[in-house]
């Protein structure tokens, strides 16, 4: 297998992307009301744990990395074979052996501790900002759906260019997806948050996304870092798309907002399945 591999969501060549990602600022406390939030008497998880969805996602990523390391994987520079063994995407195995589960497992696999640390820092900040607007299950759904969308777009490009050895792993496609949906959700002027604050938060997320997309495009001309821009773009665009149908129901009450979330996420999963079916027939 080609040792030059891409890390879907932040695909690198033994050197994780994200070293230049700036912090987007400390987690911001959304005022007493948040869209889709239950009455005060029913806010158990949120009141006790703050952002359980974010904690779960960061915890799973860290646990997977620890599992890899305790089974002989290099802390700094895992090989492509090791990454595939622990669930990274591999175009050939997905197409020829039907291992489509890798679209999901790959978003929890990382290429060394620096890659993990940078992605988790971004996930933590974006998750703490986004979870009050999406809820814990909504945030987890966005992470999974946009991460899979990024991996699918990367896979489609690899199939078109007949690169069946490509290996991918990482959370940053999903991180870009969370950034994308936040850009849309934070444009809602009906939220009970001062518009100036919403603009500041939205501008910060946009700067994060633009800077890192530019870094990714610049990596095309570098030999040290190889970033899978298609995974980033796929995650980001799918995040933007998922936010559009949610905005009208954000202030329509918890039940309506959750119903719109469920319909949106189920529809997105079906569309991704059809996209995967189309990719499978490209070869």
N, C-alpha and C positions, 0 to 999 in steps of 0.2 A: 504494500500500500504506500502511496506517495506520502512522504513525511511532511510535505508542505501541505498543511491543512488549514481550513477556514473554520472559525468558531462561530457558528450561527448565533446570532444576536451579537456577537462581537467577535467575529472570527479572526483569529490571529495566527501568526506563524511562530509558535513557541514564545510569543511575547504578547500578553493580553492588552487589548485596547482599553482605553478609559483612563490612562494615567493622567490625562490632561483635563478630565472632567472636573469642572469647578463645583463646589457645593452650591445648591440652589437656595440656601438659606435654611434657618431652623424651622422645624415643624410649626405650622401656624394653627392656632386654636380657632376653629370656626365657632361663631357665636352659638348661643344656646340651641338655636334651631339648625338642623341640617336636613337637606332633602331626603326623604325616605326614612327619617329617624323616628323610632317609636316614641310614645309618650315617656315622660321621665320615669314613671313607675316600672317601665319595661326595658330600660336601657342597661340591664345587667352587665352584659359583656363589655359594652363601650365604657361604662362608668368604672368597672373594676380593672379592665385591662387596657383601655385607651384605644388601641388599634390592633385587635387580634388578627385580622387578615394579614396585615403587614408583618406582624411577628411570626405568623405561621409560614409565610413565604420565605422570609429570611432564614428562619429556623430549618426549613426543609433543605434549602440550598447549602447551608453550613453543614447539616447532618450528612448530606450526600458527599460533600467534599471530604469530611472526616472519614466516612466509610471507605472512600477511594484510597485515601492516604494509609489507613490501617490495613488495606489489602495490597500494599506494595506500590501504589502509584506515586510518582514523584510530586513533592509539594510544589516545586517550581516549574518543572517542564515535563508534563505527562506526554507520552507518545501518542500518536494517532490511534494505534491499536488499543492502547489502554483506554482512551476516551470512548472508542466504539464499544469496548467490552462493558463499559459502565453506562451506556445508553445514548451516546452522541449520535447525531445523524450520520448516515452514510448512504449516499445515493444508490449505489449498487445493491446494497443489502435491502434497502427499502423497496426498490423496484423489482428485484429478482426474487426476493424471499418474503415479500409482504410485511416487512418489519416497520409498519407505519406508526407503531407506538413510539418510535424514536422522535417523532415530531414533538411529543410532550416530554419525554424523559430528557431530551437534550437541553431543555430550558432550565434544568436543575444541575447540569454538569458544567464544571469550569476548568479552564486551562491554567492551573496553578493558583497560588494564594493571592497574588496581586490581581489577577483577573477576577477572582471571587470578591476580594475586598472592595474594588472599585465599583463593581456591579451592585454589591449589597449596599454600599454607601448611597448610591443613586436610588436604588429601590426603597431604601428606608425613608429618604427625604420625600420622594414622590408619593410613596405609599401613605405616609403620615399626612400629606396634604390631600391626597385623593380619597382616602377611606371615609372621611366624613361626608363626602359627596356621593359615594358609591355604596357604602356599607361594606362589611368584611367579605361577604360572599360575592358581592359585585366586583370588588377589587381582585379577588382570586380569579373570578371568571375572566376579567379583562386580561390579567396576566397570562392565563392559559391560552385564551383565544388569540391574542395578538402575538404571543410567542410562537404559536403554531402557524399563524399566518406568515410571520417573518421567515420561518423555516421552509414553508411551502414555496414562497416566492424565490428564496435562495435555491431551493431544489429545482424549481422550474428552469431557472437560468442555467444551472449546472447541466440539466438534461439537454437543453437546447444546444449547449456547447460541448456536449458529449463528455463531460467531466464526471465520470461515475465513481471516482475515487475520493471525491470531496467529503470531508468529515467536518461536522459542525457541532459546537456546544456553547452554551452561555445564556445568560438571562437578559442581555441588553436589548434583544429584539422586543421582549416583553416590556422592558423598562421604557423603550421608545413608545410602545403602545400605550402605556399609562400616561406618558407625557402627551401623546396625541389626544387622548380623550380629555385630559385636563384642560388643554387649550380650548377645546370646544365647551366644556362644562363651565369653565370660568368666564365665558363670554355672556353668561345669562345674567342680565341686569336685574332680574326679579329675585335673585338670591338676597337674603337678609344680611348682606355684608356690604360695607361701603364700597361704592364703585371704584374709588381710587385704590382701595386695597385689592380688589379683584383685578384691576388692571396691572398692579405691581406684581401680583402673583403670576398672572398669565404671561406677562413680559418676561419674568424670570424663567418660566418653563420654556417659552419660545427660544430664549437665548440658549438654554441648555440643549434643546433639540438642534437648532441651527449650527451651533458650535461643533457639536459632535458629529453631525452629518458632514460638515466641512472637513473635520479631522479624518473621517472615514474616506471621503473622496480623495483627500491628500495622500492617504496611505497607499493609493494605487501606484504612486511614484516612489514609494519607499521599499527597501528590501527587508527592513527589520520587522515591521508590523504589517500584517495582512488582515484587513478588516472586511467582513462580509457586509458590504453596503446594502445588498439586496435584503438581507435579514432585517437590518435597521429600517430600511424604507418600508418593507412590508409590514413590520410591526407598527411603525408610525402612522402609515396611511390607514391601516385597519383600526387603529385607535381613534383617529379622526372620524372615520365612518361610523363607528359604534357610538360615538358621542352624539351625533346628529339626532337620532330618534329619541334620545333620552331627555334632551333639553326641554321640550314642551311639557313634560310631566314632572320635572324636578320640584315644582312648587304646587303640584296638584294633589298632594296628600300621599302618605306612605303607601297605601294599598295600590293606588294607580301607578305610582312610580315603580314599585316592585314588579307589578304586572308587566309594565313596559320593559323593564330590565329583562325579565324572563323571556318575553317574546323576542326581544332583540338578540339575546345571547343564543337562543335556540335557532333563530334564523341564521345567525352568523355561523354557527356550527354546521348547519346544513350546506351553506354556501362554501365553506372550507372543504367539506367532504366532496362536493362536486368539483371544486378546483383540484383536489387531490386525484380524483378519478380522471380528470382531463390530463394531468401530468403523467399519470400511469400509462396513458395511451399515446404519449408523445414519442416514445422510443420506437 
